[in-house]
Amino acid sequence: MPTVFVTSATGSVGSALCQQLRALNWRVRAITRDPDSKSAQHLKALGVELIPGDWDDQDALRAGLTGCDKLFLCLLPDLSDFKKVPARAKTIAAIAKSSGVTQAVGLTTLGNFAVEEGTKPPPKYAPSPFFAQHFHAKKRVEQALIEGGFDHWTILRPGFFMANFLEPKINMGMGYAEIKENGTWTTSMTATSPLGLVDHVDIARFAVTAFQKPDLLHGRLLAVVSEELLVQEAFDQLAAAIGDSERSIKAKFMSDEECAKAQAEGSWRFFSSETCVRYMSDYTNLEELSDLIGGLTTFKKFFEREKEGVKETYHRK
Ligand SMILES: NC(=O)c1ccc[n+]([C@@H]2O[C@H](COP(=O)([O-])OP(=O)(O)OC[C@H]3O[C@@H](n4cnc5c(N)ncnc54)[C@H](OP(=O)(O)O)[C@@H]3O)[C@@H](O)[C@H]2O)c1
């Protein structure tokens, strides 16, 4: 049975991945800053070996990676220092390689297609300088795995997490809290641009597929979404899941001028002002994705599964 080293294991994708790998009876090691947290203890109960430490703790990383066959690399961005995370990725990749890891699966972002040289079709809008720096940092994380000397590597580039509409992610300061607080979402998307939504459990399923069949997804920069919906369609489904007839959720679409103004002000609220996100569906292939993992989670199904989260996030206080 292979052993997989999972970063961000207590996060949404990581915990789903740990659960799926343990269900296959694979061995899993996870680095966490707080082994006593509720999510870490949940992983421990599944049989995951917890390694106390953080992404800068090279001794902990070396101890955890020694004896592992595979690495799942998911690092949070640092929007105040775009050099920091790529450097971490490089260090972790080097430690993994020297510890005998032969396969790496990385998680970055769908937006990277907007700054990819030679992307087909070429991006219709360039990201703002700030957003471009974020994407380039994510690309350098990818590069760390691609150039890491592993026999197999795969990069998963997910779209917009369905979980962003629920706590805790709705509160992460990206402007999504407006949805629960005001029943609106001010967005640079348009009424006709499809939003690529992804279930974190599906992302984990892609990672498991890559780990189980290393040749199948080797060398791929895979755009990962579960369903594409117009923003208002998605909100109508969310409102139906909330099930309160007095409550609607309305998209407020920004004009190009409003987007340009917000960009000039240096908005860091992702999706609030970036016109490039309107065209991300140019890079997705839902048919291939569905074939790869045998069906994708619809937004409706996501809310059925997460009904407790919907209640917690949207019940009137
Ligand atoms: N939300 C979206 O729509 C979206 C779209 C595309 C891509 N992404 C990408 O998805 C990734 C986030 O994945 P997620 O949502 O599954 O994560 P998450 O739920 O936000 O969890 C964050 C994880 O990071 C770990 N962590 C944070 N700082 C750490 C540090 N210094 N050292 C060690 N561990 C640390 C935490 O572990 P402990 O607290 O246990 O240490 C936790 O497991 C990001 O890279 C983001 O850019 C998100």
The ligand as an SDF file (V2000), in Angstrom:
LIG
                    3D

 48 52  0  0  0  0  0  0  0  0999 V2000
  -11.7020   28.6970   -2.6940 N   0  0  0  0  0  0  0  0  0  0  0  0
  -11.6170   28.6510   -4.0220 C   0  0  0  0  0  0  0  0  0  0  0  0
  -12.5820   28.9480   -4.7470 O   0  0  0  0  0  0  0  0  0  0  0  0
  -10.3310   28.1930   -4.6670 C   0  0  0  0  0  0  0  0  0  0  0  0
  -10.2840   28.1380   -6.0570 C   0  0  0  0  0  0  0  0  0  0  0  0
   -9.1110   27.6840   -6.6590 C   0  0  0  0  0  0  0  0  0  0  0  0
   -8.0230   27.3210   -5.8930 C   0  0  0  0  0  0  0  0  0  0  0  0
   -8.1010   27.4030   -4.5360 N   0  0  0  0  0  0  0  0  0  0  0  0
   -6.9290   27.0130   -3.7380 C   0  0  0  0  0  0  0  0  0  0  0  0
   -7.2590   25.9870   -2.8490 O   0  0  0  0  0  0  0  0  0  0  0  0
   -6.3040   26.0030   -1.7660 C   0  0  0  0  0  0  0  0  0  0  0  0
   -7.0250   25.9090   -0.4300 C   0  0  0  0  0  0  0  0  0  0  0  0
   -7.4770   24.5900   -0.2570 O   0  0  0  0  0  0  0  0  0  0  0  0
   -8.5490   24.2860    0.8720 P   0  0  0  0  0  0  0  0  0  0  0  0
   -9.6980   25.2090    0.6730 O   0  0  0  0  0  0  0  0  0  0  0  0
   -8.7910   22.8230    0.8640 O   0  0  0  0  0  0  0  0  0  0  0  0
   -7.7670   24.7220    2.1850 O   0  0  0  0  0  0  0  0  0  0  0  0
   -8.4230   25.2650    3.5280 P   0  0  0  0  0  0  0  0  0  0  0  0
   -9.7110   24.5760    3.7730 O   0  0  0  0  0  0  0  0  0  0  0  0
   -8.4110   26.7560    3.4790 O   0  0  0  0  0  0  0  0  0  0  0  0
   -7.3880   24.7660    4.6260 O   0  0  0  0  0  0  0  0  0  0  0  0
   -6.1550   25.4190    4.8050 C   0  0  0  0  0  0  0  0  0  0  0  0
   -5.1310   24.3990    5.1860 C   0  0  0  0  0  0  0  0  0  0  0  0
   -3.8470   25.0080    5.1650 O   0  0  0  0  0  0  0  0  0  0  0  0
   -3.1270   24.5420    6.2890 C   0  0  0  0  0  0  0  0  0  0  0  0
   -2.1290   25.5670    6.5960 N   0  0  0  0  0  0  0  0  0  0  0  0
   -2.2910   26.9080    6.5490 C   0  0  0  0  0  0  0  0  0  0  0  0
   -1.1280   27.5180    6.8190 N   0  0  0  0  0  0  0  0  0  0  0  0
   -0.2240   26.5370    7.0770 C   0  0  0  0  0  0  0  0  0  0  0  0
    1.1480   26.5310    7.4190 C   0  0  0  0  0  0  0  0  0  0  0  0
    1.8330   27.6680    7.5840 N   0  0  0  0  0  0  0  0  0  0  0  0
    1.7710   25.3490    7.5770 N   0  0  0  0  0  0  0  0  0  0  0  0
    1.0780   24.1890    7.4530 C   0  0  0  0  0  0  0  0  0  0  0  0
   -0.2270   24.1200    7.1120 N   0  0  0  0  0  0  0  0  0  0  0  0
   -0.8610   25.2960    6.9350 C   0  0  0  0  0  0  0  0  0  0  0  0
   -4.1480   24.3420    7.3720 C   0  0  0  0  0  0  0  0  0  0  0  0
   -3.6480   23.3290    8.2430 O   0  0  0  0  0  0  0  0  0  0  0  0
   -3.5620   23.4490    9.8570 P   0  0  0  0  0  0  0  0  0  0  0  0
   -4.4080   24.6080   10.2750 O   0  0  0  0  0  0  0  0  0  0  0  0
   -4.0920   22.1200   10.3560 O   0  0  0  0  0  0  0  0  0  0  0  0
   -2.1240   23.6160   10.1320 O   0  0  0  0  0  0  0  0  0  0  0  0
   -5.3300   23.8060    6.5500 C   0  0  0  0  0  0  0  0  0  0  0  0
   -5.2320   22.4110    6.4250 O   0  0  0  0  0  0  0  0  0  0  0  0
   -5.5300   27.3200   -1.8950 C   0  0  0  0  0  0  0  0  0  0  0  0
   -4.2860   27.0680   -2.4780 O   0  0  0  0  0  0  0  0  0  0  0  0
   -6.3980   28.1370   -2.8430 C   0  0  0  0  0  0  0  0  0  0  0  0
   -5.6570   29.0930   -3.5670 O   0  0  0  0  0  0  0  0  0  0  0  0
   -9.2310   27.8190   -3.9000 C   0  0  0  0  0  0  0  0  0  0  0  0
  1  2  1  0
  2  3  2  0
  2  4  1  0
  4  5  1  0
  4 48  2  0
  5  6  2  0
  6  7  1  0
  7  8  2  0
  8  9  1  0
  8 48  1  0
  9 10  1  0
  9 46  1  0
 10 11  1  0
 11 12  1  0
 11 44  1  0
 12 13  1  0
 13 14  1  0
 14 15  2  0
 14 16  1  0
 14 17  1  0
 17 18  1  0
 18 19  2  0
 18 20  1  0
 18 21  1  0
 21 22  1  0
 22 23  1  0
 23 24  1  0
 23 42  1  0
 24 25  1  0
 25 26  1  0
 25 36  1  0
 26 27  1  0
 26 35  1  0
 27 28  2  0
 28 29  1  0
 29 30  1  0
 29 35  2  0
 30 31  1  0
 30 32  2  0
 32 33  1  0
 33 34  2  0
 34 35  1  0
 36 37  1  0
 36 42  1  0
 37 38  1  0
 38 39  2  0
 38 40  1  0
 38 41  1  0
 42 43  1  0
 44 45  1  0
 44 46  1  0
 46 47  1  0
M  CHG  2   8   1  16  -1
M  END
$$$$
